[in-house]
Amino acid sequence: MACTARFFAFLALILLSVTAQAANLTYEIDESGLNIVIDFEHGYSNVNTLKLDKSFVISFETNEKIEFTQDFWDMPVEKLYITSDDTRKRLITDFSEELAVPEIVSQPKQIRITYTFPKAPEGEPLVGKKAYSRMVWGLMIVLAVMLGIFWMFKTFFKRQVFTDIPGTGRLLGKVDMDIRKSLFFYEIDNKIYILGVTDTSMNLIEKITDEDEVTRIKSGFTKKTEFSNYMKFFKKNPGLKDEVEISRNSISERLKSLRKRS
């Protein structure tokens, strides 16, 4: 029993000595700066500093064990951690943007480190000029893309509004009467609908139900190698003279005669 008690007492002394030789790191951080305090049981020595691109390293010698790592979000500091090389310890502070140089206060059993973050000048907007410029250009690009899509859709829709509809009908063709004014010939169930289309409206001009007239119109569109062939169905008895170009006046007269038949 006595041996066992001495063994446990010796083990407790070892644990206490190991615990007593551990240093402790505490910190406080806010928008103004970062304060770090390292407390030692027995002390430290040989403090050195090293300034890197976006990191600051503070190294010191100690036999005491110390481990620490901490990540930060939305702060000028990204990470604070300690690395160990035997008795040489290194406290490394990684910065997200501008590097800050610390103020170090050394005491017999304590090191105090203070990083003061730079303040933005008064009146400076939260969004920098470059970021603002990128935002404006981004909005302009998005607007240009939207306008381009709208124009393409409008043009495509205007040209394809009378495309073939399976099981319903089909577009035979169109005749351009004037700028932005056209006649569309659409076949549905052996009937031909003549539609007048402008940029702002669409009207039914005539409905052709006569089978012979429907056949002649369809045959005229199948031979549209040139404009005269394309339009020759406007004459009842086409011949060689019908192969010449038909003026807009003759088209209008033909439409009037078609209306009188109905």
For each residue, the residues with C-beta under 8 A, 3 or more apart:
1: 4 5
2: 5 6
3: 6 7
4: 1 7 8
5: 1 2 8 9
6: 2 3 9 10
7: 3 4 10 11
8: 4 5 11 12
9: 5 6 12 13
10: 6 7 13 14
11: 7 8 14 15
12: 8 9 15 16
13: 9 10 16 17
14: 10 11 17 18
15: 11 12 18 19
16: 12 13 19 20
17: 13 14 20 21
18: 14 15 21 22 65
19: 15 16 22
20: 16 17 41
21: 17 18 41 42 63 64 65
22: 18 19 41 64 65 66
23: 38 39 40 41 44 62 64 65 66
24: 38 39 66
25: 36 37 38 39 66 68 82 91
26: 36 37 39
27: 34 35 36 37 70 80
28: 34 35
29: 33 34 35 72 75 77
30: 33
31: 117
32: 116 117 119
33: 29 30 100 114 115 116 117
34: 27 28 29 77 80 93 114 115 117
35: 27 28 29 112 113 114 115
36: 25 26 27 80 91 111 112 113 114 115
37: 25 26 27 110 111 112 113
38: 23 24 25 44 66 91 110 111 113
39: 23 24 25 26 109 110
40: 23 43 44 62 64 109 110
41: 20 21 22 23 64 109
42: 21 62 63 64 109
43: 40 62 108 109
44: 23 38 40 47 60 61 62 64 109 111
45: 60 61 62
46: 59 60 61
47: 44 58 59 60 104 106 111
48: 58 59 60
49: 56 57 58 59 102 104
50: 56 57 58 59
51: 56 57 99 101
52: 55 56 57 99
53: 99
54: 94 95 96 97 99
55: 52 92 93 94 95 99
56: 49 50 51 52 92 93 95 99 100 101 102 115
57: 49 50 51 52 90 91 92 93
58: 47 48 49 50 90 91 93 102 104 111 113
59: 46 47 48 49 50 88 89 90 91
60: 44 45 46 47 48 88 89 91 111
61: 44 45 46 87 88 89
62: 23 40 42 43 44 45 66 87 89
63: 21 42 87
64: 21 22 23 40 41 42 44
65: 18 21 22 23
66: 22 23 24 25 38 62 82 84 89
67: 82 84
68: 25 80 81 82 91
69: 79 80 81 82
70: 27 79 80 81
71: 78 79
72: 29 75 77 78 79 80
73:
74:
75: 29 72 78 96
76: 95 96 97 98 100 117
77: 29 34 72 80 93 94 95 96 115
78: 71 72 75 94 95 96
79: 69 70 71 72 92 93 94
80: 27 34 36 68 69 70 72 77 91 92 93 94
81: 68 69 70 91 92
82: 25 66 67 68 69 89 90 91 92
83: 89 90 92
84: 66 67 88 89 90
85: 88 89 90
86:
87: 61 62 63
88: 59 60 61 84 85
89: 59 60 61 62 66 82 83 84 85
90: 57 58 59 82 83 84 85
91: 25 36 38 57 58 59 60 68 80 81 82 113
92: 55 56 57 79 80 81 82 83
93: 34 55 56 57 58 77 79 80 102 115
94: 54 55 77 78 79 80
95: 54 55 56 76 77 78 98 99 100
96: 54 75 76 77 78
97: 54 76
98: 76 95 118
99: 51 52 53 54 55 56 95
100: 33 56 76 95 115 116 117 118
101: 51 56 115
102: 49 56 58 93 113 114 115
103: 113 114 115 116
104: 47 49 58 111 112 113 114
105: 111 112 113 114
106: 47 111
107: 110 111 112
108: 43
109: 39 40 41 42 43 44
110: 37 38 39 40 107
111: 36 37 38 44 47 58 60 104 105 106 107
112: 35 36 37 104 105 107
113: 35 36 37 38 58 91 102 103 104 105
114: 33 34 35 36 102 103 104 105
115: 33 34 35 36 56 77 93 100 101 102 103
116: 32 33 100 103
117: 31 32 33 34 76 100
118: 98 100
119: 32
120: 124
121: 124
122:
123:
124: 120 121
125: 128 132
126:
127: 131 132 135
128: 125 131 132
129: 132 133
130: 133 134
131: 127 128 134 135
132: 125 127 128 129 135 136
133: 129 130 136 137
134: 130 131 137 138
135: 127 131 132 138 139
136: 132 133 139 140
137: 133 134 140 141
138: 134 135 141 142
139: 135 136 142 143
140: 136 137 143 144
141: 137 138 144 145
142: 138 139 145 146
143: 139 140 146 147
144: 140 141 147 148
145: 141 142 148 149
146: 142 143 149 150
147: 143 144 150 151
148: 144 145 151 152
149: 145 146 152 153
150: 146 147 153 154
151: 147 148 154 155
152: 148 149 155 156
153: 149 150 156 157
154: 150 151 157 158
155: 151 152 158 159
156: 152 153 159 160
157: 153 154 160 161
158: 154 155 161
159: 155 156
160: 156 157 163
161: 157 158
162: 171 174 184 186 195
163: 160 171
164: 169 170 171
165: 168 169 170
166:
167:
168: 165 188
169: 164 165 186 187 188 189
170: 164 165 186 187
171: 162 163 164 174 184 185 186 187
172: 185 186 187 192 217 218 221
173: 184 185 221 224 230
174: 162 171 182 183 184 185 197
175: 182 183 185 230 231 251
176: 181 182
177: 181 182 183 248 251
178: 181 248
179:
180: 198 199
181: 176 177 178 196 197 198
182: 174 175 176 177 196 197 198
183: 174 175 177 194 195 196 197 205 251
184: 162 171 173 174 194 195 197
185: 171 172 173 174 175 192 193 194 195 217 221
186: 162 169 170 171 172 192 193 195
187: 169 170 171 172 190 191 192 193 214 218
188: 168 169 191 193
189: 169
190: 187 211 214
191: 187 188 207 208 209 214
192: 172 185 186 187 207 208 213 214 217 218
193: 185 186 187 188 204 206 207 208
194: 183 184 185 204 205 206 207 208 255 258
195: 162 183 184 185 186 202 203 204 205
196: 181 182 183 201 202 203 204 205
197: 174 181 182 183 184 201 202
198: 180 181 182 201 202
199: 180
200:
201: 196 197 198
202: 195 196 197 198
203: 195 196
204: 193 194 195 196 207
205: 183 194 195 196 255
206: 193 194 255 258 259 262
207: 191 192 193 194 204 262
208: 191 192 193 194 213 214 217 258
209: 191 214
210: 213 214 261
211: 190 214 215
212: 215 216
213: 192 208 210 216 217
214: 187 190 191 192 208 209 210 211 217 218
215: 211 212 218 219
216: 212 213 219 220 233 238
217: 172 185 192 208 213 214 220 221 233
218: 172 187 192 214 215 221 222
219: 215 216 222 223 233
220: 216 217 223 224 229 230 231 232 233
221: 172 173 185 217 218 224 230 233
222: 218 219
223: 219 220 229 230 232
224: 173 220 221 227 229 230
225: 229
226: 229 230
227: 224 230 231 245
228: 231 232 242 243 244 245 246
229: 220 223 224 225 226 232 243
230: 173 175 220 221 223 224 226 227
231: 175 220 227 228 234 245 246 251
232: 220 223 228 229 235 238 242 243 246
233: 216 217 219 220 221 238
234: 231 246 250 251 254
235: 232 238 242 254
236:
237:
238: 216 232 233 235 242
239: 242
240: 243
241: 244
242: 228 232 235 238 239
243: 228 229 232 240
244: 228 241
245: 227 228 231
246: 228 231 232 234 250 251
247: 250 251
248: 177 178 251 252
249: 252 253
250: 234 246 247 253 254
251: 175 177 183 231 234 246 247 248 254 255
252: 248 249 255 256
253: 249 250 256 257
254: 234 235 250 251 257 258
255: 194 205 206 251 252 258 259
256: 252 253 259 260
257: 253 254 260 261
258: 194 206 208 254 255 261 262
259: 206 255 256 262
260: 256 257
261: 210 257 258
262: 206 207 258 259
